[in-house]
Structure formats: structure tokens, C-alpha cells
Amino acid sequence: MENNQSSIDLGSESKQGVGHSTIIQAAIGSLVVILLTTIQVLYQNDDKSPFKAHALIMKIFIVFAFTYTSLTVAVIALQSHCTSYLPLLNHIGFVLGALVCDFLLLILLPPFGYFVLLLCILMLLIILLKSYQQIFKLLRSVATLASNRAGDLLHNIYGCTCAMCLRIQLSLPRSTIGSGDQGHLDYDLELNEATN
């Protein structure tokens, strides 16, 4: 009975975690919009754009924003499939979201931005150290899945290639297959074996 009760509690915690992660994702998205708008207002009268004045920071911002968005979409897609990995992915996503905001803070308030960057790096290191076994298990399962899919793909390609070669052989006139009666006999035997 106690095992049943604990699984129910885990399910309710999981639902609460999804709600909290959605709220945090919305907050990160709103903060990014506010910071981008502030940067736009700050640079509206300057000759330089943020991409010229802070090219490296803006490029890193774009990479982290794309990574954060991809991870958020993956978490939403995996909510019903891989629930054991959701807390880890949510924590990594929160740190990535904080880094996205932080790269904009580096443009607006550099000293505070560097302080937040240090905090984000420390948080990411703590997450990685506490869950390295789960991360390796996740990477192993992804590698196994990719290997299985690649094997299936190669098997399908090989099967299609063999079928295409057989069709080409069947479409060739018999006179090009071999000379004399023995060539025709070998071809007919191969054709019967291939179709059976």
C-alpha cells in the first residue's frame, strides 16, 4: 500500500513541477523581452547597433537563446515519456534561461552581468556534479537509440538497393546477360531463386 501511495505523491509533485517550470519559463521569456526592449531604447540614437558594439555577446546570446528554446520544446515534448529526466532538464533549462538573460545584462549593466554569469556557472557546475550519473545514463540511452535507428536505416537502404539491382537485372535483355544457352540457363536459375 505504501508503494502505491508514494507513486501517487510523486505524480502530484511531477504535475506541480511542470506548473512551476511553465511559470519560470514565462518569467524568463518576459525578462528577455524587457531586456531586449531596453537595449533597443538605449541604442536607438547611436550609430552603432548592439551587434556592432557587442558582437561576441550578441552571438553568444543567440546561441544560448536557441539552445534554451530547443531544450524547452524538448521538455514539453518529453513530459509524458521520460519523466525521470524532467527535473534535470528543467534545472539545466533554468540555468540556460538565466544565461540568456545574463548576456543581455552584460550589455546593460556589465558588473552585475558578470556577477550573474559567475552565479550561473556555479549553478550549472552544481547541477552537473549532483546528477552526472543520470546525465551519462541519458546520453547512453540517446546513443543507443540513435545507433538502433541508424542500423534500421542502413538495413532499409541495403534492402532497397538489392531490390533495385534485381529490377535492373530483370529489365535487361537476355542476350546481354550471358552468351549461349548456358548463360540463359544461369540467368533463369538466378531469377527463380530471387523471386522465391
C-alpha positions as CSV (number, residue, x, y, z in Angstrom):
1,M,0.0,0.0,0.0
2,E,2.8,2.4,0.9
3,N,4.4,2.0,-2.5
4,N,1.2,2.9,-4.2
5,Q,0.8,6.0,-2.1
6,S,4.3,7.2,-2.8
7,S,3.8,6.8,-6.5
8,I,0.7,9.0,-6.3
9,D,2.6,11.6,-4.4
10,L,5.4,11.6,-7.0
11,G,2.8,12.1,-9.7
12,S,1.3,15.1,-7.9
13,E,4.8,16.5,-7.4
14,S,5.6,16.0,-11.1
15,K,2.5,17.9,-12.0
16,Q,3.4,20.8,-9.7
17,G,6.9,20.8,-11.1
18,V,5.5,21.2,-14.6
19,G,3.4,24.1,-13.4
20,H,6.4,25.8,-11.7
21,S,8.6,25.2,-14.8
22,T,6.0,26.8,-17.0
23,I,5.8,29.9,-14.7
24,I,9.6,30.2,-14.7
25,Q,9.8,29.8,-18.5
26,A,7.2,32.6,-18.9
27,A,9.2,34.8,-16.5
28,I,12.4,34.2,-18.4
29,G,10.6,35.0,-21.7
30,S,9.2,38.2,-20.3
31,L,12.5,39.2,-18.9
32,V,14.2,38.7,-22.2
33,V,11.6,40.8,-24.0
34,I,12.0,43.6,-21.4
35,L,15.9,43.5,-21.6
36,L,15.8,43.5,-25.5
37,T,13.4,46.4,-25.5
38,T,15.7,48.3,-23.0
39,I,18.7,47.6,-25.3
40,Q,16.7,48.8,-28.3
41,V,15.8,52.1,-26.5
42,L,19.4,52.5,-25.3
43,Y,20.8,52.1,-28.8
44,Q,18.1,53.9,-30.8
45,N,20.0,57.2,-31.2
46,D,23.5,55.7,-31.5
47,D,25.3,55.0,-34.8
48,K,26.3,51.6,-33.5
49,S,23.9,48.7,-33.0
50,P,24.3,46.2,-30.2
51,F,25.5,43.7,-32.8
52,K,28.4,46.1,-33.7
53,A,29.2,47.3,-30.2
54,H,28.9,43.9,-28.5
55,A,29.2,41.4,-31.4
56,L,30.6,38.5,-29.3
57,I,28.0,38.9,-26.5
58,M,25.1,39.1,-29.1
59,K,26.3,36.0,-30.9
60,I,26.6,34.1,-27.7
61,F,23.1,35.4,-26.7
62,I,21.7,34.0,-29.9
63,V,23.3,30.6,-29.5
64,F,22.1,30.3,-25.8
65,A,18.6,31.6,-26.8
66,F,18.3,28.9,-29.5
67,T,19.6,26.2,-27.1
68,Y,17.2,27.3,-24.3
69,T,14.3,27.3,-26.7
70,S,15.2,23.9,-28.1
71,L,15.5,22.4,-24.6
72,T,12.2,23.9,-23.6
73,V,10.5,22.4,-26.6
74,A,12.2,19.0,-25.8
75,V,11.0,19.2,-22.2
76,I,7.4,19.9,-23.3
77,A,7.6,17.0,-25.8
78,L,9.1,14.6,-23.3
79,Q,6.7,15.4,-20.4
80,S,4.7,12.2,-20.8
81,H,7.6,9.9,-22.0
82,C,10.7,10.4,-19.8
83,T,9.5,11.8,-16.5
84,S,12.6,10.7,-14.7
85,Y,14.8,13.1,-16.7
86,L,12.4,16.1,-16.4
87,P,13.8,17.6,-13.2
88,L,17.3,17.5,-14.6
89,L,16.3,19.0,-17.9
90,N,14.2,21.7,-16.1
91,H,17.2,22.7,-13.9
92,I,19.5,22.9,-16.9
93,G,16.9,24.9,-18.8
94,F,16.5,27.3,-15.9
95,V,20.3,27.9,-15.9
96,L,20.3,28.4,-19.7
97,G,17.4,30.8,-19.4
98,A,19.3,32.8,-16.7
99,L,22.3,32.8,-19.0
100,V,20.2,34.1,-21.9
101,C,19.1,37.0,-19.7
102,D,22.6,37.5,-18.3
103,F,24.1,38.1,-21.7
104,L,21.7,40.9,-22.2
105,L,22.6,42.2,-18.7
106,L,26.2,42.2,-19.8
107,I,25.3,44.9,-22.3
108,L,23.2,46.9,-20.0
109,L,24.9,46.5,-16.6
110,P,28.3,44.9,-17.1
111,P,29.4,44.5,-13.4
112,F,26.1,43.0,-12.4
113,G,26.1,40.8,-15.6
114,Y,29.5,39.4,-14.7
115,F,28.2,38.6,-11.1
116,V,25.2,36.8,-12.5
117,L,27.4,35.0,-15.0
118,L,29.5,33.7,-12.2
119,L,26.4,32.5,-10.3
120,C,25.0,30.8,-13.4
121,I,28.3,28.9,-13.9
122,L,28.4,27.8,-10.3
123,M,24.7,26.6,-10.5
124,L,25.5,24.7,-13.7
125,L,28.5,23.0,-12.1
126,I,26.5,22.0,-9.1
127,I,23.7,20.6,-11.3
128,L,26.3,18.6,-13.3
129,L,28.1,17.3,-10.3
130,K,25.0,16.2,-8.5
131,S,23.5,14.4,-11.5
132,Y,26.4,13.2,-13.6
133,Q,25.2,9.6,-13.4
134,Q,21.8,10.5,-14.7
135,I,23.4,12.6,-17.4
136,F,25.6,9.6,-18.5
137,K,22.6,7.3,-18.4
138,L,20.6,9.8,-20.6
139,L,23.4,10.2,-23.1
140,R,23.9,6.4,-23.2
141,S,20.2,5.9,-23.9
142,V,20.2,8.6,-26.6
143,A,23.3,7.0,-28.2
144,T,21.7,3.5,-28.1
145,L,18.5,4.9,-29.7
146,A,20.5,6.7,-32.4
147,S,22.5,3.5,-33.1
148,N,19.4,1.4,-33.4
149,R,17.8,3.9,-35.7
150,A,21.0,4.1,-37.9
151,G,21.1,0.3,-38.1
152,D,17.5,0.1,-39.2
153,L,18.1,2.9,-41.8
154,L,21.2,1.1,-43.2
155,H,19.2,-2.2,-43.3
156,N,16.4,-0.5,-45.3
157,I,18.9,1.2,-47.7
158,Y,20.6,-2.2,-48.3
159,G,17.2,-3.8,-48.9
160,C,16.1,-1.1,-51.4
161,T,19.5,-1.3,-53.2
162,C,19.2,-5.0,-53.6
163,A,15.6,-4.7,-54.9
164,M,16.7,-2.0,-57.3
165,C,19.6,-4.2,-58.6
166,L,17.2,-7.1,-59.1
167,R,14.7,-4.9,-61.1
168,I,17.6,-3.7,-63.3
169,Q,18.7,-7.2,-63.9
170,L,15.1,-8.2,-64.8
171,S,14.8,-5.3,-67.2
172,L,17.9,-6.2,-69.2
173,P,17.5,-8.2,-72.4
174,R,18.6,-11.9,-72.0
175,S,21.2,-11.5,-74.8
176,T,23.3,-9.1,-72.6
177,I,23.3,-11.4,-69.6
178,G,25.4,-14.2,-71.0
179,S,26.4,-15.9,-74.2
180,G,24.9,-19.2,-75.4
181,D,22.4,-21.5,-73.8
182,Q,24.4,-21.8,-70.5
183,G,24.1,-18.0,-69.8
184,H,20.4,-18.1,-70.3
185,L,20.1,-21.1,-68.0
186,D,22.1,-19.5,-65.2
187,Y,20.1,-16.3,-65.6
188,D,16.8,-18.2,-65.3
189,L,18.0,-20.1,-62.2
190,E,19.1,-16.8,-60.5
191,L,15.7,-15.2,-61.4
192,N,13.8,-18.1,-59.9
193,E,15.8,-18.0,-56.7
194,A,15.5,-14.3,-56.4
195,T,11.7,-14.3,-56.8
196,N,11.2,-17.2,-54.3
